Amino acid sequence: MKVATHNGYFHADDVLAVAVFLLKYPKAEIVRARDEAVIRSADAAIDVGRVYDPDTLRFDHHQRGGAGERGNGIPYASLGLIWKHFGEEVAYGKREAEIVERRLVMAIDALDNGVEISTPLFKSVSSYTIADYLDSFNDGRESLEDFDRGFSEALFFGSKLLMEEIDRAKAYVRDLDKVGEIFRNSKDKEIIELPPNIHWKEVLVPTEAKFVVFPRNDGDFYVRAVPKEVGEFTSKIPFPESWGGLVGEELAGTTGVKDASFCHRDGFIAGASSREGALRLAELALGR
């Protein structure tokens, strides 16, 4: 199978779109060209050809009228088109594909279509993204052969990134399922004990959970206030203001919890040397 994409300067969209395609068709040969005859004769075309037709493996968005947009208004670029059709298969699940879509694919599609998804807070300072990194492989290229070599290098790292994001999505789904099970089996629905290094907010934020307690890597324990919304720090019930910024004996004396070790000044996380101490801090914050 031969898959055509454009030669010369490349972007994150076509690099990652080809990376997805190669997950579906790992033996495909990449042909970089702008010659219409070459593109038409290829078995598939990505980001070239001005045709979107998944039945004939044509994935371009440069035609008049584009190739459609999502419900949130972000138009599809080539990466999004291929992910829409192959994402669930190559990510081994619908939920996993949706996570990669949110984390990676939509941002790349928006950028490639000139759609702003964030507003810079500082003049002359912008976020450094994976698109910037992949774009850097264009630097110093002069001939089309040079750009082909740069594309191959970018594709290597883009493919590695894509696989990492798929693996992360798998782990994320496993975490959410585990946390859901823990919550359902917890007698106390306001204080939830969790294992370390697990994603939990998406599951617990909508519930009556107020605090989570989990072990740290050094053997101590964290107790974290559950936020009101995923992605923000405003807690449903923060720790008391009088605890904020205290550490060691100061916090122990204020709370009566002998092994209390710290409380963040903004009141969203605290710690203790033992599970019992962390649980007690959560209980006190709830007024128990």
ZADO-1210 file (C-alpha; in nm, 4 decimals, padded with zeros to 6 digits):
<atoms>
<atom x="00.0000" y="00.0000" z="00.0000" code="MET" pos="1"/>
<atom x="00.1207" y="00.3487" z="-00.0856" code="LYS" pos="2"/>
<atom x="00.0006" y="00.6505" z="00.1126" code="VAL" pos="3"/>
<atom x="00.0617" y="00.9956" z="-00.0315" code="ALA" pos="4"/>
<atom x="00.1148" y="01.3152" z="00.1621" code="THR" pos="5"/>
<atom x="00.2638" y="01.6453" z="00.0529" code="HIS" pos="6"/>
<atom x="00.6365" y="01.7030" z="00.0282" code="ASN" pos="7"/>
<atom x="00.8318" y="02.0055" z="00.1456" code="GLY" pos="8"/>
<atom x="00.7449" y="02.1855" z="00.4693" code="TYR" pos="9"/>
<atom x="00.5423" y="01.9699" z="00.7095" code="PHE" pos="10"/>
<atom x="00.3285" y="02.0349" z="01.0165" code="HIS" pos="11"/>
<atom x="00.2131" y="01.8430" z="01.3221" code="ALA" pos="12"/>
<atom x="-00.1164" y="01.7661" z="01.1448" code="ASP" pos="13"/>
<atom x="00.0286" y="01.5669" z="00.8556" code="ASP" pos="14"/>
<atom x="00.3049" y="01.4109" z="01.0685" code="VAL" pos="15"/>
<atom x="00.0635" y="01.2774" z="01.3295" code="LEU" pos="16"/>
<atom x="-00.2007" y="01.1860" z="01.0708" code="ALA" pos="17"/>
<atom x="00.0544" y="00.9643" z="00.8953" code="VAL" pos="18"/>
<atom x="00.1525" y="00.8209" z="01.2351" code="ALA" pos="19"/>
<atom x="-00.2100" y="00.7187" z="01.2994" code="VAL" pos="20"/>
<atom x="-00.2400" y="00.5740" z="00.9498" code="PHE" pos="21"/>
<atom x="00.0687" y="00.3606" z="01.0061" code="LEU" pos="22"/>
<atom x="-00.0860" y="00.2179" z="01.3226" code="LEU" pos="23"/>
<atom x="-00.3754" y="00.0993" z="01.1062" code="LYS" pos="24"/>
<atom x="-00.1589" y="00.0012" z="00.8078" code="TYR" pos="25"/>
<atom x="00.1927" y="-00.0598" z="00.9455" code="PRO" pos="26"/>
<atom x="00.3368" y="-00.1831" z="00.6130" code="LYS" pos="27"/>
<atom x="00.2247" y="00.1196" z="00.4119" code="ALA" pos="28"/>
<atom x="00.4877" y="00.3057" z="00.2096" code="GLU" pos="29"/>
<atom x="00.4913" y="00.6845" z="00.2467" code="ILE" pos="30"/>
<atom x="00.5128" y="00.8838" z="-00.0764" code="VAL" pos="31"/>
<atom x="00.5681" y="01.2572" z="-00.0314" code="ARG" pos="32"/>
<atom x="00.4639" y="01.4497" z="-00.3429" code="ALA" pos="33"/>
<atom x="00.2415" y="01.7253" z="-00.4766" code="ARG" pos="34"/>
<atom x="00.2037" y="01.5768" z="-00.8232" code="ASP" pos="35"/>
<atom x="-00.1691" y="01.5147" z="-00.8739" code="GLU" pos="36"/>
<atom x="-00.1055" y="01.2007" z="-01.0791" code="ALA" pos="37"/>
<atom x="00.1056" y="01.0508" z="-00.8001" code="VAL" pos="38"/>
<atom x="-00.1578" y="01.1418" z="-00.5411" code="ILE" pos="39"/>
<atom x="-00.4423" y="00.9924" z="-00.7453" code="ARG" pos="40"/>
<atom x="-00.2509" y="00.6701" z="-00.8054" code="SER" pos="41"/>
<atom x="-00.1736" y="00.6212" z="-00.4354" code="ALA" pos="42"/>
<atom x="-00.3871" y="00.3811" z="-00.2321" code="ASP" pos="43"/>
<atom x="-00.4457" y="00.6540" z="00.0271" code="ALA" pos="44"/>
<atom x="-00.3906" y="01.0294" z="00.0500" code="ALA" pos="45"/>
<atom x="-00.3356" y="01.2352" z="00.3645" code="ILE" pos="46"/>
<atom x="-00.3474" y="01.6163" z="00.3717" code="ASP" pos="47"/>
<atom x="-00.3422" y="01.6293" z="-00.0086" code="VAL" pos="48"/>
<atom x="-00.5864" y="01.5698" z="-00.2937" code="GLY" pos="49"/>
<atom x="-00.8652" y="01.8015" z="-00.1754" code="ARG" pos="50"/>
<atom x="-01.0934" y="01.5034" z="-00.1118" code="VAL" pos="51"/>
<atom x="-01.2389" y="01.3614" z="00.2079" code="TYR" pos="52"/>
<atom x="-01.3701" y="01.0121" z="00.1440" code="ASP" pos="53"/>
<atom x="-01.2849" y="00.7487" z="00.4062" code="PRO" pos="54"/>
<atom x="-01.4159" y="00.4710" z="00.1804" code="ASP" pos="55"/>
<atom x="-01.1303" y="00.5414" z="-00.0637" code="THR" pos="56"/>
<atom x="-00.8857" y="00.6411" z="00.2120" code="LEU" pos="57"/>
<atom x="-00.8793" y="01.0088" z="00.1167" code="ARG" pos="58"/>
<atom x="-00.8251" y="01.2356" z="00.4166" code="PHE" pos="59"/>
<atom x="-00.7824" y="01.5987" z="00.3148" code="ASP" pos="60"/>
<atom x="-00.9440" y="01.9129" z="00.4522" code="HIS" pos="61"/>
<atom x="-00.8163" y="02.1777" z="00.2090" code="HIS" pos="62"/>
<atom x="-01.1079" y="02.1527" z="-00.0344" code="GLN" pos="63"/>
<atom x="-01.3641" y="02.4301" z="-00.0600" code="ARG" pos="64"/>
<atom x="-01.5914" y="02.4089" z="00.2423" code="GLY" pos="65"/>
<atom x="-01.3416" y="02.2011" z="00.4399" code="GLY" pos="66"/>
<atom x="-01.4239" y="01.8564" z="00.5758" code="ALA" pos="67"/>
<atom x="-01.6701" y="01.9412" z="00.8498" code="GLY" pos="68"/>
<atom x="-01.6355" y="02.0417" z="01.2116" code="GLU" pos="69"/>
<atom x="-01.7061" y="01.9029" z="01.5556" code="ARG" pos="70"/>
<atom x="-01.9982" y="01.9991" z="01.7722" code="GLY" pos="71"/>
<atom x="-01.7757" y="02.2410" z="01.9643" code="ASN" pos="72"/>
<atom x="-01.6874" y="02.4253" z="01.6430" code="GLY" pos="73"/>
<atom x="-01.3311" y="02.2991" z="01.5933" code="ILE" pos="74"/>
<atom x="-01.2920" y="02.2061" z="01.2242" code="PRO" pos="75"/>
<atom x="-01.1419" y="01.8759" z="01.1229" code="TYR" pos="76"/>
<atom x="-00.7880" y="01.8645" z="00.9870" code="ALA" pos="77"/>
<atom x="-00.6350" y="01.5503" z="00.8422" code="SER" pos="78"/>
<atom x="-00.5360" y="01.4152" z="01.1838" code="LEU" pos="79"/>
<atom x="-00.8907" y="01.4494" z="01.3146" code="GLY" pos="80"/>
<atom x="-01.0404" y="01.2904" z="01.0042" code="LEU" pos="81"/>
<atom x="-00.8208" y="00.9833" z="01.0302" code="ILE" pos="82"/>
<atom x="-00.8687" y="00.9624" z="01.4066" code="TRP" pos="83"/>
<atom x="-01.2469" y="00.9809" z="01.3625" code="LYS" pos="84"/>
<atom x="-01.2379" y="00.6662" z="01.1514" code="HIS" pos="85"/>
<atom x="-00.9461" y="00.4698" z="01.2984" code="PHE" pos="86"/>
<atom x="-00.8995" y="00.6090" z="01.6493" code="GLY" pos="87"/>
<atom x="-01.1226" y="00.3643" z="01.8314" code="GLU" pos="88"/>
<atom x="-00.9467" y="00.0711" z="01.6638" code="GLU" pos="89"/>
<atom x="-00.5861" y="00.1841" z="01.7140" code="VAL" pos="90"/>
<atom x="-00.6531" y="00.3037" z="02.0709" code="ALA" pos="91"/>
<atom x="-00.8293" y="-00.0256" z="02.1544" code="TYR" pos="92"/>
<atom x="-01.1498" y="00.1363" z="02.2773" code="GLY" pos="93"/>
<atom x="-01.4019" y="00.4164" z="02.2355" code="LYS" pos="94"/>
<atom x="-01.3279" y="00.5818" z="02.5690" code="ARG" pos="95"/>
<atom x="-00.9538" y="00.5677" z="02.5059" code="GLU" pos="96"/>
<atom x="-01.0018" y="00.7225" z="02.1606" code="ALA" pos="97"/>
<atom x="-01.2134" y="01.0029" z="02.3071" code="GLU" pos="98"/>
<atom x="-00.9410" y="01.0845" z="02.5610" code="ILE" pos="99"/>
<atom x="-00.6718" y="01.1076" z="02.2917" code="VAL" pos="100"/>
<atom x="-00.9110" y="01.3183" z="02.0847" code="GLU" pos="101"/>
<atom x="-00.9512" y="01.5649" z="02.3724" code="ARG" pos="102"/>
<atom x="-00.5880" y="01.5699" z="02.4820" code="ARG" pos="103"/>
<atom x="-00.4109" y="01.5791" z="02.1472" code="LEU" pos="104"/>
<atom x="-00.6128" y="01.5572" z="01.8277" code="VAL" pos="105"/>
<atom x="-00.8479" y="01.8540" z="01.8688" code="MET" pos="106"/>
<atom x="-00.5653" y="02.0920" z="01.9599" code="ALA" pos="107"/>
<atom x="-00.3653" y="01.9945" z="01.6506" code="ILE" pos="108"/>
<atom x="-00.6724" y="02.0257" z="01.4271" code="ASP" pos="109"/>
<atom x="-00.7529" y="02.3688" z="01.5684" code="ALA" pos="110"/>
<atom x="-00.3975" y="02.4911" z="01.5112" code="LEU" pos="111"/>
<atom x="-00.3847" y="02.3591" z="01.1560" code="ASP" pos="112"/>
<atom x="-00.7123" y="02.5360" z="01.0766" code="ASN" pos="113"/>
<atom x="-00.6049" y="02.8647" z="01.2361" code="GLY" pos="114"/>
<atom x="-00.8501" y="02.8375" z="01.5260" code="VAL" pos="115"/>
<atom x="-00.7357" y="02.9846" z="01.8587" code="GLU" pos="116"/>
<atom x="-00.8203" y="02.7718" z="02.1625" code="ILE" pos="117"/>
<atom x="-00.6385" y="02.9791" z="02.4256" code="SER" pos="118"/>
<atom x="-00.5518" y="03.3409" z="02.4961" code="THR" pos="119"/>
<atom x="-00.1905" y="03.4318" z="02.5867" code="PRO" pos="120"/>
<atom x="-00.1552" y="03.6201" z="02.9141" code="LEU" pos="121"/>
<atom x="00.1804" y="03.7793" z="02.8303" code="PHE" pos="122"/>
<atom x="00.2876" y="03.9704" z="02.5240" code="LYS" pos="123"/>
<atom x="00.5591" y="03.8050" z="02.3156" code="SER" pos="124"/>
<atom x="00.5303" y="03.4855" z="02.5226" code="VAL" pos="125"/>
<atom x="00.3410" y="03.1816" z="02.3956" code="SER" pos="126"/>
<atom x="00.3072" y="02.8205" z="02.5004" code="SER" pos="127"/>
<atom x="00.5578" y="02.5749" z="02.3575" code="TYR" pos="128"/>
<atom x="00.3623" y="02.2831" z="02.2155" code="THR" pos="129"/>
<atom x="00.4244" y="01.9497" z="02.0463" code="ILE" pos="130"/>
<atom x="00.3410" y="02.1285" z="01.7208" code="ALA" pos="131"/>
<atom x="00.6360" y="02.3622" z="01.7808" code="ASP" pos="132"/>
<atom x="00.8606" y="02.0659" z="01.8502" code="TYR" pos="133"/>
<atom x="00.7632" y="01.8777" z="01.5347" code="LEU" pos="134"/>
<atom x="00.7879" y="02.1984" z="01.3341" code="ASP" pos="135"/>
<atom x="01.1502" y="02.2354" z="01.4465" code="SER" pos="136"/>
<atom x="01.2454" y="01.9399" z="01.2242" code="PHE" pos="137"/>
<atom x="01.1878" y="02.1719" z="00.9255" code="ASN" pos="138"/>
<atom x="01.4688" y="02.4042" z="01.0345" code="ASP" pos="139"/>
<atom x="01.7742" y="02.4141" z="00.8133" code="GLY" pos="140"/>
<atom x="01.6141" y="02.2135" z="00.5328" code="ARG" pos="141"/>
<atom x="01.6718" y="02.3327" z="00.1770" code="GLU" pos="142"/>
<atom x="01.6038" y="02.0567" z="-00.0758" code="SER" pos="143"/>
<atom x="01.2947" y="01.8368" z="-00.0938" code="LEU" pos="144"/>
<atom x="01.5161" y="01.5444" z="00.0040" code="GLU" pos="145"/>
<atom x="01.6200" y="01.7364" z="00.3151" code="ASP" pos="146"/>
<atom x="01.2555" y="01.7925" z="00.4044" code="PHE" pos="147"/>
<atom x="01.1833" y="01.4221" z="00.3488" code="ASP" pos="148"/>
<atom x="01.4569" y="01.3348" z="00.5979" code="ARG" pos="149"/>
<atom x="01.3180" y="01.5886" z="00.8430" code="GLY" pos="150"/>
<atom x="00.9703" y="01.4417" z="00.8009" code="PHE" pos="151"/>
<atom x="01.1018" y="01.0932" z="00.8763" code="SER" pos="152"/>
<atom x="01.2681" y="01.2194" z="01.1939" code="GLU" pos="153"/>
<atom x="00.9550" y="01.4063" z="01.3021" code="ALA" pos="154"/>
<atom x="00.7437" y="01.1001" z="01.2237" code="LEU" pos="155"/>
<atom x="00.9619" y="00.8850" z="01.4506" code="PHE" pos="156"/>
<atom x="00.9037" y="01.1153" z="01.7481" code="PHE" pos="157"/>
<atom x="00.5421" y="01.1855" z="01.6542" code="GLY" pos="158"/>
<atom x="00.4683" y="00.8122" z="01.6429" code="SER" pos="159"/>
<atom x="00.6329" y="00.7637" z="01.9809" code="LYS" pos="160"/>
<atom x="00.4247" y="01.0482" z="02.1256" code="LEU" pos="161"/>
<atom x="00.1067" y="00.9017" z="01.9800" code="LEU" pos="162"/>
<atom x="00.1740" y="00.5617" z="02.1342" code="MET" pos="163"/>
<atom x="00.2481" y="00.7227" z="02.4700" code="GLU" pos="164"/>
<atom x="-00.0830" y="00.9101" z="02.4583" code="GLU" pos="165"/>
<atom x="-00.2691" y="00.5918" z="02.3707" code="ILE" pos="166"/>
<atom x="-00.1009" y="00.4126" z="02.6626" code="ASP" pos="167"/>
<atom x="-00.1888" y="00.7041" z="02.8911" code="ARG" pos="168"/>
<atom x="-00.5496" y="00.6881" z="02.7771" code="ALA" pos="169"/>
<atom x="-00.5624" y="00.3153" z="02.8531" code="LYS" pos="170"/>
<atom x="-00.4234" y="00.3779" z="03.2013" code="ALA" pos="171"/>
<atom x="-00.6651" y="00.6664" z="03.2532" code="TYR" pos="172"/>
<atom x="-00.9653" y="00.4510" z="03.1694" code="VAL" pos="173"/>
<atom x="-00.8400" y="00.1750" z="03.4012" code="ARG" pos="174"/>
<atom x="-00.7968" y="00.4322" z="03.6786" code="ASP" pos="175"/>
<atom x="-01.1461" y="00.5740" z="03.6361" code="LEU" pos="176"/>
<atom x="-01.3009" y="00.2286" z="03.6437" code="ASP" pos="177"/>
<atom x="-01.1038" y="00.1422" z="03.9588" code="LYS" pos="178"/>
<atom x="-01.1976" y="00.4655" z="04.1342" code="VAL" pos="179"/>
<atom x="-01.5624" y="00.4113" z="04.0458" code="GLY" pos="180"/>
<atom x="-01.5476" y="00.0678" z="04.2020" code="GLU" pos="181"/>
<atom x="-01.3756" y="00.2021" z="04.5153" code="ILE" pos="182"/>
<atom x="-01.6361" y="00.4765" z="04.5531" code="PHE" pos="183"/>
<atom x="-01.9265" y="00.2356" z="04.5149" code="ARG" pos="184"/>
<atom x="-01.7773" y="00.0076" z="04.7819" code="ASN" pos="185"/>
<atom x="-01.6878" y="00.2869" z="05.0270" code="SER" pos="186"/>
<atom x="-01.9073" y="00.3129" z="05.3338" code="LYS" pos="187"/>
<atom x="-01.7985" y="00.6739" z="05.3845" code="ASP" pos="188"/>
<atom x="-01.8879" y="00.8589" z="05.0641" code="LYS" pos="189"/>
<atom x="-01.7274" y="01.1863" z="05.1774" code="GLU" pos="190"/>
<atom x="-01.3758" y="01.0565" z="05.2485" code="ILE" pos="191"/>
<atom x="-01.2464" y="00.8166" z="04.9856" code="ILE" pos="192"/>
<atom x="-00.9269" y="00.6164" z="05.0301" code="GLU" pos="193"/>
<atom x="-00.7362" y="00.5591" z="04.7084" code="LEU" pos="194"/>
<atom x="-00.4172" y="00.3866" z="04.5950" code="PRO" pos="195"/>
<atom x="-00.1249" y="00.6115" z="04.4959" code="PRO" pos="196"/>
<atom x="-00.0794" y="00.7714" z="04.1530" code="ASN" pos="197"/>
<atom x="-00.4318" y="00.7188" z="04.0242" code="ILE" pos="198"/>
<atom x="-00.6584" y="00.9542" z="03.8276" code="HIS" pos="199"/>
<atom x="-00.9759" y="01.0207" z="04.0223" code="TRP" pos="200"/>
<atom x="-01.1195" y="01.3682" z="03.9657" code="LYS" pos="201"/>
<atom x="-01.3418" y="01.2893" z="03.6688" code="GLU" pos="202"/>
<atom x="-01.5164" y="01.0221" z="03.8755" code="VAL" pos="203"/>
<atom x="-01.5313" y="01.1829" z="04.2200" code="LEU" pos="204"/>
<atom x="-01.5952" y="01.5498" z="04.1423" code="VAL" pos="205"/>
<atom x="-01.9621" y="01.4865" z="04.0475" code="PRO" pos="206"/>
<atom x="-02.0221" y="01.2798" z="04.3645" code="THR" pos="207"/>
<atom x="-02.0634" y="01.3682" z="04.7318" code="GLU" pos="208"/>
<atom x="-01.6933" y="01.2953" z="04.7923" code="ALA" pos="209"/>
<atom x="-01.5202" y="01.5821" z="04.9747" code="LYS" pos="210"/>
<atom x="-01.1705" y="01.4452" z="05.0440" code="PHE" pos="211"/>
<atom x="-00.9434" y="01.1730" z="04.9090" code="VAL" pos="212"/>
<atom x="-00.6677" y="01.0083" z="05.1114" code="VAL" pos="213"/>
<atom x="-00.3808" y="00.8252" z="04.9442" code="PHE" pos="214"/>
<atom x="-00.0230" y="00.7176" z="05.0248" code="PRO" pos="215"/>
<atom x="00.2779" y="00.9142" z="04.9042" code="ARG" pos="216"/>
<atom x="00.5779" y="00.7503" z="04.7445" code="ASN" pos="217"/>
<atom x="00.7833" y="00.8135" z="05.0597" code="ASP" pos="218"/>
<atom x="00.5380" y="00.6298" z="05.2853" code="GLY" pos="219"/>
<atom x="00.3562" y="00.9357" z="05.4229" code="ASP" pos="220"/>
<atom x="-00.0032" y="01.0192" z="05.3282" code="PHE" pos="221"/>
<atom x="-00.1761" y="01.2998" z="05.1420" code="TYR" pos="222"/>
<atom x="-00.5303" y="01.4172" z="05.1995" code="VAL" pos="223"/>
<atom x="-00.6675" y="01.6208" z="04.9089" code="ARG" pos="224"/>
<atom x="-00.9825" y="01.8298" z="04.9024" code="ALA" pos="225"/>
<atom x="-01.2036" y="01.7377" z="04.6073" code="VAL" pos="226"/>
<atom x="-01.2443" y="02.0384" z="04.3742" code="PRO" pos="227"/>
<atom x="-01.5815" y="02.1729" z="04.2646" code="LYS" pos="228"/>
<atom x="-01.4921" y="02.1236" z="03.9001" code="GLU" pos="229"/>
<atom x="-01.2387" y="01.9129" z="03.7134" code="VAL" pos="230"/>
<atom x="-00.9388" y="02.1282" z="03.6241" code="GLY" pos="231"/>
<atom x="-00.9717" y="02.3879" z="03.8988" code="GLU" pos="232"/>
<atom x="-00.8460" y="02.4292" z="04.2559" code="PHE" pos="233"/>
<atom x="-01.1581" y="02.5670" z="04.4243" code="THR" pos="234"/>
<atom x="-01.2505" y="02.2957" z="04.6727" code="SER" pos="235"/>
<atom x="-01.5939" y="02.1757" z="04.7742" code="LYS" pos="236"/>
<atom x="-01.4709" y="02.2054" z="05.1335" code="ILE" pos="237"/>
<atom x="-01.1212" y="02.3505" z="05.1804" code="PRO" pos="238"/>
<atom x="-00.9129" y="02.2909" z="05.4900" code="PHE" pos="239"/>
<atom x="-00.9616" y="02.5573" z="05.7607" code="PRO" pos="240"/>
<atom x="-00.7838" y="02.8872" z="05.6965" code="GLU" pos="241"/>
<atom x="-00.6093" y="02.8545" z="06.0331" code="SER" pos="242"/>
<atom x="-00.4241" y="02.5499" z="05.8994" code="TRP" pos="243"/>
<atom x="-00.2982" y="02.7147" z="05.5831" code="GLY" pos="244"/>
<atom x="00.0801" y="02.7236" z="05.5490" code="GLY" pos="245"/>
<atom x="00.1476" y="02.5405" z="05.8764" code="LEU" pos="246"/>
<atom x="00.3981" y="02.2554" z="05.8978" code="VAL" pos="247"/>
<atom x="00.5190" y="02.0058" z="06.1574" code="GLY" pos="248"/>
<atom x="00.4559" y="02.0899" z="06.5206" code="GLU" pos="249"/>
<atom x="00.2622" y="02.4062" z="06.4364" code="GLU" pos="250"/>
<atom x="00.0041" y="02.2094" z="06.2381" code="LEU" pos="251"/>
<atom x="00.0025" y="01.9232" z="06.4883" code="ALA" pos="252"/>
<atom x="-00.0644" y="02.1670" z="06.7710" code="GLY" pos="253"/>
<atom x="-00.3411" y="02.3447" z="06.5828" code="THR" pos="254"/>
<atom x="-00.5197" y="02.0296" z="06.4663" code="THR" pos="255"/>
<atom x="-00.4461" y="01.7908" z="06.7513" code="GLY" pos="256"/>
<atom x="-00.3215" y="01.5370" z="06.4969" code="VAL" pos="257"/>
<atom x="00.0227" y="01.4427" z="06.6269" code="LYS" pos="258"/>
<atom x="00.1739" y="01.3347" z="06.2956" code="ASP" pos="259"/>
<atom x="00.0229" y="01.6107" z="06.0789" code="ALA" pos="260"/>
<atom x="00.3060" y="01.7329" z="05.8573" code="SER" pos="261"/>
<atom x="00.1821" y="02.0210" z="05.6419" code="PHE" pos="262"/>
<atom x="-00.1159" y="02.2052" z="05.4986" code="CYS" pos="263"/>
<atom x="-00.0910" y="02.4053" z="05.1783" code="HIS" pos="264"/>
<atom x="-00.1503" y="02.7754" z="05.2274" code="ARG" pos="265"/>
<atom x="-00.4427" y="02.7611" z="04.9798" code="ASP" pos="266"/>
<atom x="-00.6111" y="02.4852" z="05.1788" code="GLY" pos="267"/>
<atom x="-00.6537" y="02.2200" z="04.9113" code="PHE" pos="268"/>
<atom x="-00.4030" y="01.9577" z="05.0284" code="ILE" pos="269"/>
<atom x="-00.2481" y="01.8455" z="05.3563" code="ALA" pos="270"/>
<atom x="-00.0357" y="01.5591" z="05.4780" code="GLY" pos="271"/>
<atom x="00.0425" y="01.3319" z="05.7703" code="ALA" pos="272"/>
<atom x="00.2891" y="01.0560" z="05.8464" code="SER" pos="273"/>
<atom x="00.0190" y="00.7926" z="05.8825" code="SER" pos="274"/>
<atom x="-00.3040" y="00.6873" z="05.7161" code="ARG" pos="275"/>
<atom x="-00.4856" y="00.7436" z="06.0450" code="GLU" pos="276"/>
<atom x="-00.3490" y="01.0964" z="06.0712" code="GLY" pos="277"/>
<atom x="-00.4536" y="01.1842" z="05.7168" code="ALA" pos="278"/>
<atom x="-00.8025" y="01.0449" z="05.7732" code="LEU" pos="279"/>
<atom x="-00.8349" y="01.2463" z="06.0924" code="ARG" pos="280"/>
<atom x="-00.7390" y="01.5688" z="05.9125" code="LEU" pos="281"/>
<atom x="-01.0184" y="01.5031" z="05.6627" code="ALA" pos="282"/>
<atom x="-01.2663" y="01.4315" z="05.9411" code="GLU" pos="283"/>
<atom x="-01.1740" y="01.7523" z="06.1235" code="LEU" pos="284"/>
<atom x="-01.2138" y="01.9547" z="05.8029" code="ALA" pos="285"/>
<atom x="-01.5653" y="01.8064" z="05.7740" code="LEU" pos="286"/>
<atom x="-01.6441" y="01.9110" z="06.1292" code="GLY" pos="287"/>
<atom x="-01.6611" y="01.5605" z="06.2672" code="ARG" pos="288"/>
</atoms>
